[in-house]
């Protein structure tokens, strides 16, 4: 049997695939072809899927000529009525229709010239926004057939696909392989912002940091410094008044776009919020360290500490799906030492930004600077009292 080509107008719609096509083939095999296949200028204008199913089912197809005067409206009205296409799929149809220009295609014979359809008209005919059509056009013009097919199958929204089209090929493959491409797009975009911010900060003339991780030497005033100091922090290391911590020159080492991670115990929460503001940051959120040992306290036996987050400038929050839980369990170590798990979380959030840990206990982590009387080495930074 001589294979009959499909008309370009028919090809603006995606083919039926999978279970739907299998069901159509079985129906034609059992009941024959119920609706004739329309031909226009020697090509299939309507019925590509029926024609393909006839060949699959070994059933002779039946044809008739299209005798109307508007093949564009005919094809669109039939297919939109028959098929449940979402807005993204309809946008792809509209973009393909708007891309068809008279004389611009070699697969249109002279007698098959069609009227030019503008982008606004294509949007109107398919009942989608012009913005969606522009996104679909970007997808088509990217030349990525797999990406276009994903939109045609309803797997990816056209707005997301347009963002994917702007990505390098390697990032496209990674995003399309993800279970939820819409989340993967945000993750890649967030990673790019973080990398660009890191490049900018590394280029600053003076040492600046995009991440400041601080565990201040809070001085908690007990009810009585005569009888209540037996378990105070002052027994383990020198402490400072909150006003002195506020005056510390952190502003001088903070980049214009910077995130602060600040430890605080429950009774020192108001003081910690003062410090965040004094250092030039705005409070955003916090997570909780759930300890494996219970401690002291007046109202409760405390078994947790707070890690507050503040930002200045434009710092990207974690991408959707990449956030850690707000409650993080970790064992208690040496007095006031914080679990490395929290530094690992910060590294996962901001792998590229320059980082410093204030009041570090022990040698700096790889890739970090550290400051404090227990940091183990000098960084040459002056972060003393202002």
C-alpha positions as CSV (number, residue, x, y, z in Angstrom):
1,X,0.0,0.0,0.0
2,X,1.3,3.4,-0.9
3,X,1.8,5.5,2.2
4,X,0.0,8.8,2.1
5,X,1.8,11.8,3.8
6,X,0.1,14.0,6.4
7,X,-0.8,17.6,5.6
8,X,1.3,20.1,7.5
9,X,-1.9,21.4,9.1
10,X,-2.6,18.0,10.5
11,X,0.9,17.8,11.9
12,X,0.4,20.8,14.2
13,X,-1.4,18.4,16.5
14,X,0.5,15.6,18.4
15,X,-0.2,12.0,17.4
16,X,-2.1,9.7,19.7
17,X,0.3,7.3,21.4
18,X,0.3,4.4,23.9
19,X,-2.9,3.0,25.3
20,X,-5.1,5.4,23.4
21,X,-3.7,4.4,20.0
22,X,-3.8,0.7,21.0
23,X,-7.5,1.1,21.8
24,X,-8.2,2.9,18.5
25,X,-6.4,0.1,16.6
26,X,-8.4,-2.6,18.3
27,X,-11.7,-0.7,17.7
28,X,-10.9,-0.4,14.0
29,X,-9.9,-4.1,13.8
30,X,-13.1,-5.1,15.4
31,X,-15.6,-2.7,13.9
32,X,-13.9,-1.3,10.8
33,X,-13.3,2.3,10.0
34,X,-16.3,4.3,11.0
35,X,-15.2,7.8,9.9
36,X,-13.6,8.4,6.6
37,X,-10.1,9.9,6.3
38,X,-10.1,13.4,4.8
39,X,-7.6,14.3,2.0
40,X,-6.6,17.7,0.9
41,X,-4.2,18.3,-1.9
42,X,-3.2,14.7,-1.9
43,X,-2.3,14.6,1.8
44,X,-4.2,13.5,4.9
45,X,-5.8,16.6,6.4
46,X,-7.8,14.7,9.1
47,X,-7.4,11.1,10.2
48,X,-3.7,10.5,10.6
49,X,-4.3,8.3,13.6
50,X,-7.1,6.4,12.0
51,X,-4.9,5.9,8.9
52,X,-2.1,4.6,11.0
53,X,-4.4,2.3,13.0
54,X,-5.9,0.9,9.7
55,X,-2.4,0.0,8.6
56,X,-1.7,-1.6,12.0
57,X,-5.0,-3.5,12.0
58,X,-4.7,-4.6,8.4
59,X,-8.0,-2.8,7.5
60,X,-8.4,-1.0,4.2
61,X,-8.7,2.8,4.9
62,X,-11.5,4.8,3.2
63,X,-10.9,8.3,2.0
64,X,-12.9,11.3,0.9
65,X,-11.8,14.8,-0.3
66,X,-12.1,17.9,1.8
67,X,-14.5,20.2,-0.1
68,X,-14.6,23.2,2.4
69,X,-12.9,26.6,1.9
70,X,-11.1,26.9,5.3
71,X,-8.9,23.9,6.1
72,X,-7.3,25.8,9.1
73,X,-10.6,26.2,10.9
74,X,-11.7,22.7,10.0
75,X,-8.6,21.0,11.4
76,X,-8.5,23.1,14.6
77,X,-12.2,22.8,15.4
78,X,-12.3,19.0,14.8
79,X,-9.2,18.3,16.9
80,X,-10.0,20.6,19.8
81,X,-13.5,19.1,20.0
82,X,-12.3,15.5,19.9
83,X,-9.3,15.7,22.2
84,X,-8.8,16.8,25.8
85,X,-5.7,19.0,25.3
86,X,-4.5,21.2,28.1
87,X,-3.4,24.8,27.6
88,X,0.2,23.9,27.1
89,X,-0.6,21.4,24.4
90,X,-2.9,23.9,22.7
91,X,-0.2,26.5,22.9
92,X,2.1,24.1,21.0
93,X,-0.6,23.8,18.3
94,X,-1.0,27.5,18.1
95,X,2.8,28.1,17.8
96,X,3.1,25.6,15.0
97,X,0.2,27.1,13.2
98,X,1.7,30.6,13.6
99,X,5.0,29.3,12.3
100,X,3.5,28.2,9.1
101,X,4.1,31.0,6.5
102,X,3.1,31.0,2.9
103,X,5.9,29.9,0.7
104,X,8.2,29.3,3.7
105,X,7.9,25.5,3.8
106,X,9.2,23.2,1.1
107,X,6.7,20.5,2.0
108,X,3.8,22.7,0.8
109,X,3.1,22.5,-2.9
110,X,2.1,25.8,-4.6
111,X,-1.5,24.7,-4.8
112,X,-1.5,24.1,-1.0
113,X,-0.5,27.6,0.0
114,X,-2.4,28.6,3.1
115,X,-3.3,32.0,4.5
116,X,-0.8,33.4,7.0
117,X,-2.0,33.0,10.6
118,X,-0.6,35.5,13.1
119,X,0.4,34.6,16.6
120,X,-2.6,36.5,18.2
121,X,-5.0,34.8,15.8
122,X,-3.4,31.4,16.5
123,X,-3.9,32.0,20.2
124,X,-7.5,33.0,19.6
125,X,-8.2,29.9,17.5
126,X,-6.8,27.6,20.1
127,X,-8.2,29.5,23.2
128,X,-4.8,30.1,24.8
129,X,-2.9,33.2,25.9
130,X,-0.4,34.9,23.6
131,X,2.2,34.4,26.4
132,X,1.7,30.7,26.2
133,X,2.1,30.8,22.5
134,X,5.4,32.7,22.8
135,X,6.6,30.1,25.3
136,X,5.7,27.3,22.9
137,X,7.5,29.0,20.1
138,X,10.6,29.2,22.2
139,X,10.3,25.4,22.8
140,X,9.9,24.7,19.1
141,X,12.7,27.0,18.0
142,X,15.1,25.3,20.5
143,X,15.2,22.4,18.2
144,X,14.9,20.0,21.2
145,X,12.4,17.4,19.9
146,X,12.3,15.5,23.2
147,X,11.3,18.7,25.0
148,X,8.6,19.5,22.5
149,X,7.3,16.0,22.7
150,X,7.1,16.2,26.5
151,X,4.8,19.2,26.2
152,X,2.8,17.5,23.5
153,X,2.3,14.5,25.8
154,X,1.2,16.7,28.7
155,X,4.2,15.8,30.8
156,X,5.7,19.3,31.1
157,X,3.9,22.7,31.2
158,X,4.9,24.9,28.3
159,X,6.0,27.7,30.7
160,X,8.4,25.3,32.4
161,X,9.5,23.9,29.0
162,X,10.4,27.5,27.8
163,X,12.7,27.8,30.8
164,X,14.3,24.5,30.1
165,X,14.8,25.6,26.5
166,X,17.1,28.4,27.8
167,X,19.4,25.9,29.6
168,X,22.6,24.3,28.3
169,X,22.0,20.8,26.9
170,X,23.5,19.0,29.9
171,X,21.1,20.8,32.3
172,X,18.2,20.1,30.0
173,X,18.9,16.4,30.2
174,X,19.2,16.5,34.0
175,X,15.9,18.4,34.4
176,X,14.0,16.2,31.9
177,X,15.2,13.0,33.7
178,X,13.8,14.3,37.0
179,X,10.6,12.9,38.4
180,X,9.2,16.5,38.7
181,X,10.8,18.7,36.0
182,X,9.1,21.8,37.4
183,X,11.0,21.4,40.7
184,X,14.2,20.5,38.9
185,X,14.0,23.7,36.9
186,X,13.8,25.8,40.0
187,X,16.7,23.9,41.6
188,X,18.9,24.4,38.6
189,X,18.0,28.1,38.4
190,X,18.7,28.5,42.1
191,X,22.0,26.8,41.7
192,X,22.9,29.1,38.9
193,X,22.0,32.2,41.0
194,X,24.1,30.9,43.9
195,X,27.1,30.3,41.5
196,X,26.8,33.7,40.0
197,X,26.6,35.3,43.4
198,X,29.7,33.3,44.5
199,X,31.7,34.5,41.5
200,X,30.7,38.1,42.2
201,X,31.7,37.8,45.9
202,X,35.0,36.1,45.1
203,X,35.8,39.1,42.9
204,X,35.4,41.7,45.6
205,X,38.6,43.6,46.4
206,X,38.4,42.9,50.2
207,X,37.5,39.6,51.7
208,X,33.7,39.3,51.9
209,X,31.5,36.4,52.7
210,X,28.2,35.2,51.4
211,X,27.7,32.9,54.3
212,X,28.3,33.8,58.0
213,X,27.8,31.0,60.5
214,X,28.1,32.3,64.1
215,X,27.9,30.8,67.5
216,X,28.3,33.8,69.8
217,X,29.7,33.4,73.4
218,X,26.3,34.5,74.9
219,X,26.4,35.6,78.6
220,X,23.2,34.3,80.2
221,X,22.5,36.1,83.4
222,X,21.4,33.6,86.1
223,X,19.1,34.5,88.9
224,X,22.2,34.8,91.1
225,X,25.8,35.0,90.0
226,X,26.7,33.9,93.5
227,X,24.8,30.6,93.6
228,X,23.7,30.0,90.0
229,X,27.0,29.9,88.2
230,X,27.8,26.2,88.7
231,X,26.7,25.2,85.2
232,X,27.1,28.6,83.4
233,X,29.0,29.0,80.1
234,X,31.5,31.3,81.9
235,X,33.0,28.2,83.5
236,X,34.0,26.8,80.0
237,X,34.9,29.9,78.0
238,X,34.8,33.7,78.2
239,X,31.4,35.2,77.5
240,X,30.4,38.6,76.2
241,X,27.6,41.0,76.9
242,X,25.0,41.1,74.1
243,X,25.8,44.8,73.4
244,X,29.4,43.8,72.7
245,X,28.4,41.0,70.3
246,X,26.1,43.5,68.5
247,X,29.0,45.9,68.1
248,X,31.2,43.2,66.5
249,X,32.3,44.3,63.0
250,X,30.5,41.6,61.1
251,X,29.0,44.2,58.7
252,X,32.6,44.7,57.4
253,X,32.9,41.1,56.2
254,X,29.4,40.5,55.0
255,X,28.8,40.7,51.3
256,X,26.0,42.9,50.0
257,X,24.1,39.6,49.4
258,X,24.7,37.4,52.4
259,X,23.0,34.9,54.7
260,X,23.6,34.6,58.4
261,X,23.2,31.4,60.4
262,X,23.2,32.3,64.1
263,X,22.9,30.0,67.1
264,X,20.9,30.9,70.1
265,X,19.6,29.1,73.2
266,X,16.0,29.5,74.1
267,X,16.5,32.2,76.8
268,X,18.8,34.2,74.5
269,X,16.3,34.4,71.7
270,X,15.5,38.1,72.1
271,X,19.2,38.9,72.3
272,X,19.9,36.9,69.1
273,X,17.2,38.9,67.3
274,X,19.0,42.1,68.4
275,X,22.3,40.8,67.1
276,X,20.7,39.8,63.7
277,X,19.4,43.4,63.3
278,X,22.6,45.0,64.6
279,X,24.7,43.0,62.1
280,X,22.5,44.3,59.2
281,X,20.4,41.2,58.6
282,X,16.6,40.6,58.6
283,X,15.3,37.5,60.4
284,X,13.8,34.9,58.0
285,X,13.4,31.5,59.7
286,X,15.0,29.0,62.0
287,X,15.6,25.3,62.5
288,X,16.0,23.3,65.7
289,X,18.7,21.1,66.9
290,X,17.1,18.2,68.9
291,X,19.7,16.9,71.3
292,X,20.1,13.3,72.6
293,X,20.6,14.6,76.1
294,X,18.5,16.8,78.3
295,X,19.9,19.9,79.8
296,X,19.0,22.6,82.4
297,X,16.4,25.3,82.4
298,X,14.1,27.3,84.6
299,X,10.8,26.7,82.7
300,X,11.7,23.5,80.9
301,X,14.6,21.1,80.9
302,X,16.0,22.3,77.6
303,X,16.8,19.6,75.0
304,X,17.2,21.9,71.9
305,X,18.9,24.9,70.5
306,X,17.8,27.3,67.7
307,X,19.7,28.1,64.5
308,X,18.3,31.4,63.3
309,X,18.6,32.5,59.7
310,X,18.8,36.1,58.5
311,X,19.6,37.6,55.1
312,X,20.7,40.9,53.6
313,X,20.4,41.7,49.9
314,X,19.2,39.1,47.4
315,X,20.1,35.6,48.6
316,X,18.4,32.6,46.9
317,X,16.4,30.4,49.3
318,X,16.8,26.7,48.8
319,X,15.0,25.3,45.7
320,X,11.7,23.5,46.2
321,X,12.3,20.0,47.3
322,X,15.9,20.8,48.5
323,X,15.0,22.1,51.9
324,X,16.2,20.2,55.0
325,X,13.7,19.4,57.8
326,X,13.3,22.1,60.4
327,X,14.0,19.6,63.2
328,X,17.4,18.0,63.0
329,X,18.5,15.4,65.5
330,X,22.2,15.1,66.4
331,X,24.1,14.0,69.5
332,X,25.6,16.4,72.0
333,X,29.4,16.8,71.9
334,X,31.8,18.9,73.9
335,X,30.3,21.8,75.8
336,X,28.7,24.3,73.4
337,X,30.2,22.6,70.3
338,X,27.7,22.3,67.4
339,X,27.3,19.2,65.3
340,X,29.0,19.3,61.9
341,X,25.7,18.2,60.4
342,X,24.6,21.8,60.5
343,X,27.7,23.0,58.6
344,X,27.0,20.2,56.1
345,X,23.5,21.6,55.7
346,X,24.8,25.1,55.0
347,X,27.3,23.6,52.4
348,X,24.4,21.8,50.7
349,X,22.4,25.1,50.5
350,X,25.4,27.2,49.4
351,X,28.2,25.1,48.0
352,X,29.9,28.0,46.2
353,X,29.5,31.1,48.3
354,X,32.5,32.2,50.4
355,X,31.9,31.0,54.0
356,X,33.2,31.9,57.4
357,X,32.4,30.4,60.8
358,X,32.6,32.8,63.8
359,X,33.5,31.3,67.2
360,X,34.6,28.1,65.5
361,X,35.8,25.4,67.9
362,X,38.6,23.5,66.2
363,X,40.3,23.8,62.8
364,X,38.3,25.3,60.0
365,X,36.3,23.1,57.7
366,X,37.6,22.6,54.2
367,X,36.7,25.6,52.1
368,X,35.8,27.8,55.1
369,X,37.5,30.6,57.0
370,X,37.2,30.6,60.8
371,X,37.5,33.2,63.5
372,X,37.5,32.8,67.3
373,X,39.8,32.0,70.2
374,X,39.3,28.3,69.6
375,X,39.5,28.2,65.8
376,X,42.9,26.7,65.7
377,X,44.4,29.1,63.2
378,X,44.3,32.7,62.3
379,X,42.6,33.9,59.1
380,X,44.0,37.4,59.3
381,X,40.5,38.8,59.7
382,X,39.8,41.6,62.1
383,X,36.3,40.9,63.5
384,X,36.9,42.3,66.9
385,X,34.7,44.8,68.8
386,X,33.8,47.8,66.7
